Amino acid sequence: MSVASEIAEAFKTSCTESGISMTTILSRYMAKHSGVYLKGKPSSILSSKRQRRAEIVKIIKQLETVRGCEESYQERIPENLQSSEVYEKADEWVSVLSEVIEMLEGLP
């Protein structure tokens, strides 16, 4: 298992165990790790629109990596399990990640 696959699996497990939606966790991740807020206050390092958009591009790339890992996982599910809950969950993850990426890419 690659590091990216391990990260995607850990992310998936965390969401499931916490009972928090993937969208909520992704939103919290973006707020915490994008540097937009430091100690609850807007960070001056992202004070310009250009800097904020550059950070969004980085976040999109990270989300695309996670989505790719989830798609790879989904493709490795045997045919006899492709109508199972496991496959449906993987499909849901890919859809939600795609929606989030699409929303971020559509920001002005």
Backbone as CSV, one residue per row, in Angstrom:
resi,resn,N_x,N_y,N_z,CA_x,CA_y,CA_z,C_x,C_y,C_z
1,MET,0.847,-1.174,0.000,0.000,0.000,0.000,0.894,1.239,0.000
2,SER,0.622,2.176,-0.879,1.426,3.393,-0.961,1.060,4.342,0.172
3,VAL,1.902,5.325,0.384,1.653,6.319,1.429,0.344,7.041,1.152
4,ALA,0.103,7.415,-0.112,-1.131,8.111,-0.464,-2.358,7.236,-0.162
5,SER,-2.270,5.950,-0.455,-3.380,5.038,-0.153,-3.611,4.933,1.344
6,GLU,-2.517,4.902,2.099,-2.632,4.836,3.557,-3.288,6.096,4.112
7,ILE,-2.941,7.234,3.549,-3.534,8.501,3.981,-5.028,8.500,3.672
8,ALA,-5.377,8.080,2.471,-6.791,8.042,2.081,-7.572,7.088,2.983
9,GLU,-7.001,5.940,3.286,-7.671,4.969,4.150,-7.812,5.511,5.568
10,ALA,-6.776,6.171,6.065,-6.840,6.766,7.409,-7.902,7.859,7.450
11,PHE,-7.980,8.649,6.397,-8.979,9.709,6.307,-10.383,9.104,6.332
12,LYS,-10.580,8.088,5.549,-11.873,7.415,5.461,-12.264,6.822,6.820
13,THR,-11.323,6.170,7.461,-11.573,5.571,8.770,-11.910,6.627,9.804
14,SER,-11.185,7.737,9.792,-11.441,8.819,10.747,-12.848,9.371,10.589
15,CYS,-13.264,9.574,9.357,-14.612,10.082,9.112,-15.660,9.109,9.630
16,THR,-15.472,7.853,9.321,-16.430,6.828,9.742,-16.498,6.730,11.261
17,GLU,-15.338,6.679,11.910,-15.297,6.522,13.358,-15.822,7.744,14.100
18,SER,-15.591,8.926,13.551,-16.014,10.148,14.239,-17.493,10.437,14.032
19,GLY,-18.079,9.867,12.998,-19.483,10.121,12.720,-19.709,11.508,12.140
20,ILE,-18.641,12.137,11.680,-18.732,13.465,11.089,-18.633,13.308,9.583
21,SER,-19.421,14.097,8.873,-19.412,13.968,7.418,-18.054,14.330,6.832
22,MET,-17.785,13.763,5.700,-16.528,14.010,5.021,-16.401,15.492,4.656
23,THR,-17.502,16.119,4.264,-17.483,17.532,3.903,-17.065,18.396,5.086
24,THR,-17.586,18.082,6.265,-17.227,18.834,7.471,-15.746,18.689,7.771
25,ILE,-15.242,17.475,7.682,-13.830,17.240,7.968,-12.953,17.946,6.946
26,LEU,-13.337,17.895,5.670,-12.558,18.579,4.639,-12.566,20.091,4.861
27,SER,-13.705,20.630,5.247,-13.784,22.066,5.518,-12.878,22.447,6.680
28,ARG,-12.914,21.653,7.740,-12.048,21.911,8.891,-10.581,21.787,8.504
29,TYR,-10.276,20.797,7.687,-8.898,20.610,7.233,-8.414,21.829,6.461
30,MET,-9.263,22.290,5.545,-8.869,23.439,4.736,-8.654,24.667,5.606
31,ALA,-9.521,24.895,6.563,-9.372,26.057,7.439,-8.113,25.947,8.293
32,LYS,-7.843,24.748,8.775,-6.704,24.560,9.674,-5.369,24.553,8.931
33,HIS,-5.309,23.870,7.802,-4.034,23.633,7.145,-3.710,24.561,5.985
34,SER,-4.642,25.378,5.601,-4.337,26.275,4.487,-3.634,27.532,4.951
35,GLY,-3.597,27.753,6.259,-2.937,28.948,6.764,-3.821,30.169,6.723
36,VAL,-5.090,29.983,6.391,-5.998,31.115,6.320,-6.182,31.743,7.699
37,TYR,-6.249,30.921,8.714,-6.418,31.435,10.068,-5.297,30.930,10.957
38,LEU,-4.725,31.819,11.694,-3.734,31.474,12.695,-4.236,32.022,14.019
39,LYS,-4.428,31.148,14.996,-4.940,31.536,16.308,-6.261,32.286,16.200
40,GLY,-7.137,31.827,15.287,-8.465,32.389,15.155,-8.540,33.713,14.417
41,LYS,-7.429,34.215,13.933,-7.421,35.498,13.220,-6.906,35.280,11.799
42,PRO,-7.426,36.065,10.854,-6.927,35.922,9.483,-5.418,36.145,9.427
43,SER,-4.762,35.322,8.646,-3.312,35.405,8.511,-2.937,36.424,7.443
44,SER,-1.947,37.247,7.750,-1.498,38.243,6.773,-0.778,37.594,5.596
45,ILE,-0.310,36.351,5.772,0.392,35.693,4.665,-0.552,35.375,3.513
46,LEU,-1.851,35.415,3.780,-2.834,35.173,2.722,-3.737,36.385,2.561
47,SER,-3.165,37.538,2.696,-3.972,38.748,2.660,-4.399,39.142,1.244
48,SER,-3.679,38.697,0.240,-4.077,39.057,-1.122,-4.899,37.933,-1.751
49,LYS,-5.735,38.320,-2.685,-6.571,37.347,-3.393,-5.691,36.322,-4.117
50,ARG,-4.595,36.784,-4.721,-3.694,35.889,-5.441,-3.121,34.811,-4.520
51,GLN,-2.724,35.207,-3.305,-2.175,34.246,-2.347,-3.239,33.244,-1.912
52,ARG,-4.448,33.724,-1.680,-5.527,32.812,-1.278,-5.838,31.823,-2.392
53,ARG,-5.876,32.289,-3.630,-6.156,31.394,-4.759,-5.040,30.364,-4.932
54,ALA,-3.810,30.771,-4.680,-2.683,29.833,-4.770,-2.839,28.735,-3.717
55,GLU,-3.292,29.088,-2.527,-3.523,28.090,-1.479,-4.666,27.161,-1.853
56,ILE,-5.697,27.701,-2.479,-6.825,26.873,-2.917,-6.362,25.872,-3.968
57,VAL,-5.488,26.297,-4.862,-4.941,25.380,-5.876,-4.190,24.235,-5.203
58,LYS,-3.420,24.535,-4.154,-2.706,23.486,-3.416,-3.688,22.515,-2.772
59,ILE,-4.739,23.051,-2.188,-5.750,22.209,-1.544,-6.432,21.326,-2.581
60,ILE,-6.751,21.894,-3.730,-7.379,21.110,-4.805,-6.480,19.951,-5.205
61,LYS,-5.187,20.202,-5.341,-4.248,19.133,-5.710,-4.223,18.028,-4.654
62,GLN,-4.263,18.412,-3.373,-4.292,17.412,-2.299,-5.579,16.596,-2.359
63,LEU,-6.704,17.273,-2.585,-7.983,16.570,-2.678,-8.016,15.648,-3.890
64,GLU,-7.407,16.068,-4.993,-7.343,15.219,-6.179,-6.520,13.964,-5.906
65,THR,-5.487,14.100,-5.109,-4.671,12.944,-4.731,-5.496,11.958,-3.918
66,VAL,-6.241,12.475,-2.942,-7.084,11.605,-2.113,-8.158,10.950,-2.976
67,ARG,-8.763,11.723,-3.878,-9.786,11.165,-4.765,-9.196,10.065,-5.642
68,GLY,-7.999,10.283,-6.163,-7.338,9.267,-6.984,-7.093,7.977,-6.217
69,CYS,-6.696,8.118,-4.955,-6.485,6.938,-4.105,-7.796,6.192,-3.883
70,GLU,-8.852,6.953,-3.671,-10.161,6.328,-3.450,-10.648,5.644,-4.719
71,GLU,-10.396,6.248,-5.872,-10.767,5.618,-7.145,-9.975,4.335,-7.362
72,SER,-8.702,4.355,-7.013,-7.875,3.149,-7.130,-8.396,2.046,-6.222
73,TYR,-8.756,2.436,-5.005,-9.321,1.472,-4.051,-10.600,0.874,-4.627
74,GLN,-11.443,1.733,-5.173,-12.720,1.291,-5.731,-12.498,0.321,-6.903
75,GLU,-11.511,0.616,-7.725,-11.225,-0.244,-8.881,-10.713,-1.624,-8.464
76,ARG,-10.102,-1.705,-7.284,-9.564,-2.987,-6.816,-10.612,-3.854,-6.112
77,ILE,-11.801,-3.318,-5.909,-12.864,-4.103,-5.267,-13.320,-5.176,-6.259
78,PRO,-13.330,-6.430,-5.839,-13.725,-7.525,-6.741,-15.146,-7.335,-7.287
79,GLU,-15.388,-7.878,-8.474,-16.687,-7.733,-9.132,-17.852,-8.198,-8.264
80,ASN,-17.641,-9.274,-7.519,-18.741,-9.806,-6.713,-19.100,-8.889,-5.536
81,LEU,-18.268,-7.887,-5.251,-18.562,-6.940,-4.169,-18.930,-5.551,-4.693
82,GLN,-19.062,-5.424,-6.014,-19.324,-4.103,-6.573,-20.745,-3.609,-6.351
83,SER,-21.595,-4.413,-5.809,-22.927,-3.937,-5.418,-23.053,-3.895,-3.896
84,SER,-21.919,-4.022,-3.229,-21.907,-4.042,-1.765,-21.836,-2.631,-1.185
85,GLU,-22.029,-2.550,0.121,-21.955,-1.275,0.836,-20.541,-0.687,0.752
86,VAL,-19.532,-1.540,0.768,-18.143,-1.084,0.682,-17.934,-0.323,-0.630
87,TYR,-18.409,-0.883,-1.719,-18.254,-0.239,-3.021,-19.059,1.053,-3.082
88,GLU,-20.273,1.021,-2.546,-21.123,2.208,-2.552,-20.497,3.342,-1.742
89,LYS,-19.877,3.010,-0.613,-19.202,4.027,0.205,-18.026,4.628,-0.559
90,ALA,-17.246,3.791,-1.208,-16.116,4.281,-1.990,-16.616,5.196,-3.108
91,ASP,-17.702,4.806,-3.741,-18.292,5.610,-4.801,-18.782,6.958,-4.258
92,GLU,-19.362,6.931,-3.070,-19.834,8.160,-2.421,-18.654,9.097,-2.133
93,TRP,-17.553,8.529,-1.653,-16.357,9.332,-1.363,-15.849,9.998,-2.626
94,VAL,-15.778,9.261,-3.706,-15.299,9.819,-4.974,-16.228,10.949,-5.417
95,SER,-17.526,10.743,-5.288,-18.501,11.768,-5.694,-18.374,13.031,-4.855
96,VAL,-18.270,12.873,-3.543,-18.163,14.039,-2.656,-16.859,14.783,-2.914
97,LEU,-15.766,14.060,-3.033,-14.488,14.708,-3.324,-14.547,15.446,-4.656
98,SER,-15.184,14.840,-5.646,-15.325,15.494,-6.951,-16.140,16.775,-6.827
99,GLU,-17.218,16.736,-6.047,-18.036,17.917,-5.839,-17.248,19.034,-5.142
100,VAL,-16.496,18.673,-4.107,-15.705,19.661,-3.383,-14.671,20.290,-4.305
101,ILE,-14.001,19.459,-5.082,-12.992,19.957,-6.023,-13.640,20.892,-7.035
102,GLU,-14.772,20.476,-7.562,-15.489,21.292,-8.539,-15.916,22.633,-7.940
103,MET,-16.393,22.605,-6.699,-16.796,23.847,-6.031,-15.592,24.769,-5.849
104,LEU,-14.480,24.226,-5.408,-13.278,25.046,-5.191,-12.765,25.612,-6.512
105,GLU,-12.812,24.796,-7.560,-12.344,25.277,-8.865,-13.251,26.373,-9.417
106,GLY,-14.496,26.388,-8.985,-15.446,27.385,-9.472,-15.423,28.705,-8.717
107,LEU,-14.567,28.803,-7.700,-14.488,30.059,-6.955,-13.950,31.172,-7.855
108,PRO,-14.519,32.360,-7.713,-14.032,33.491,-8.536,-12.652,33.948,-8.126
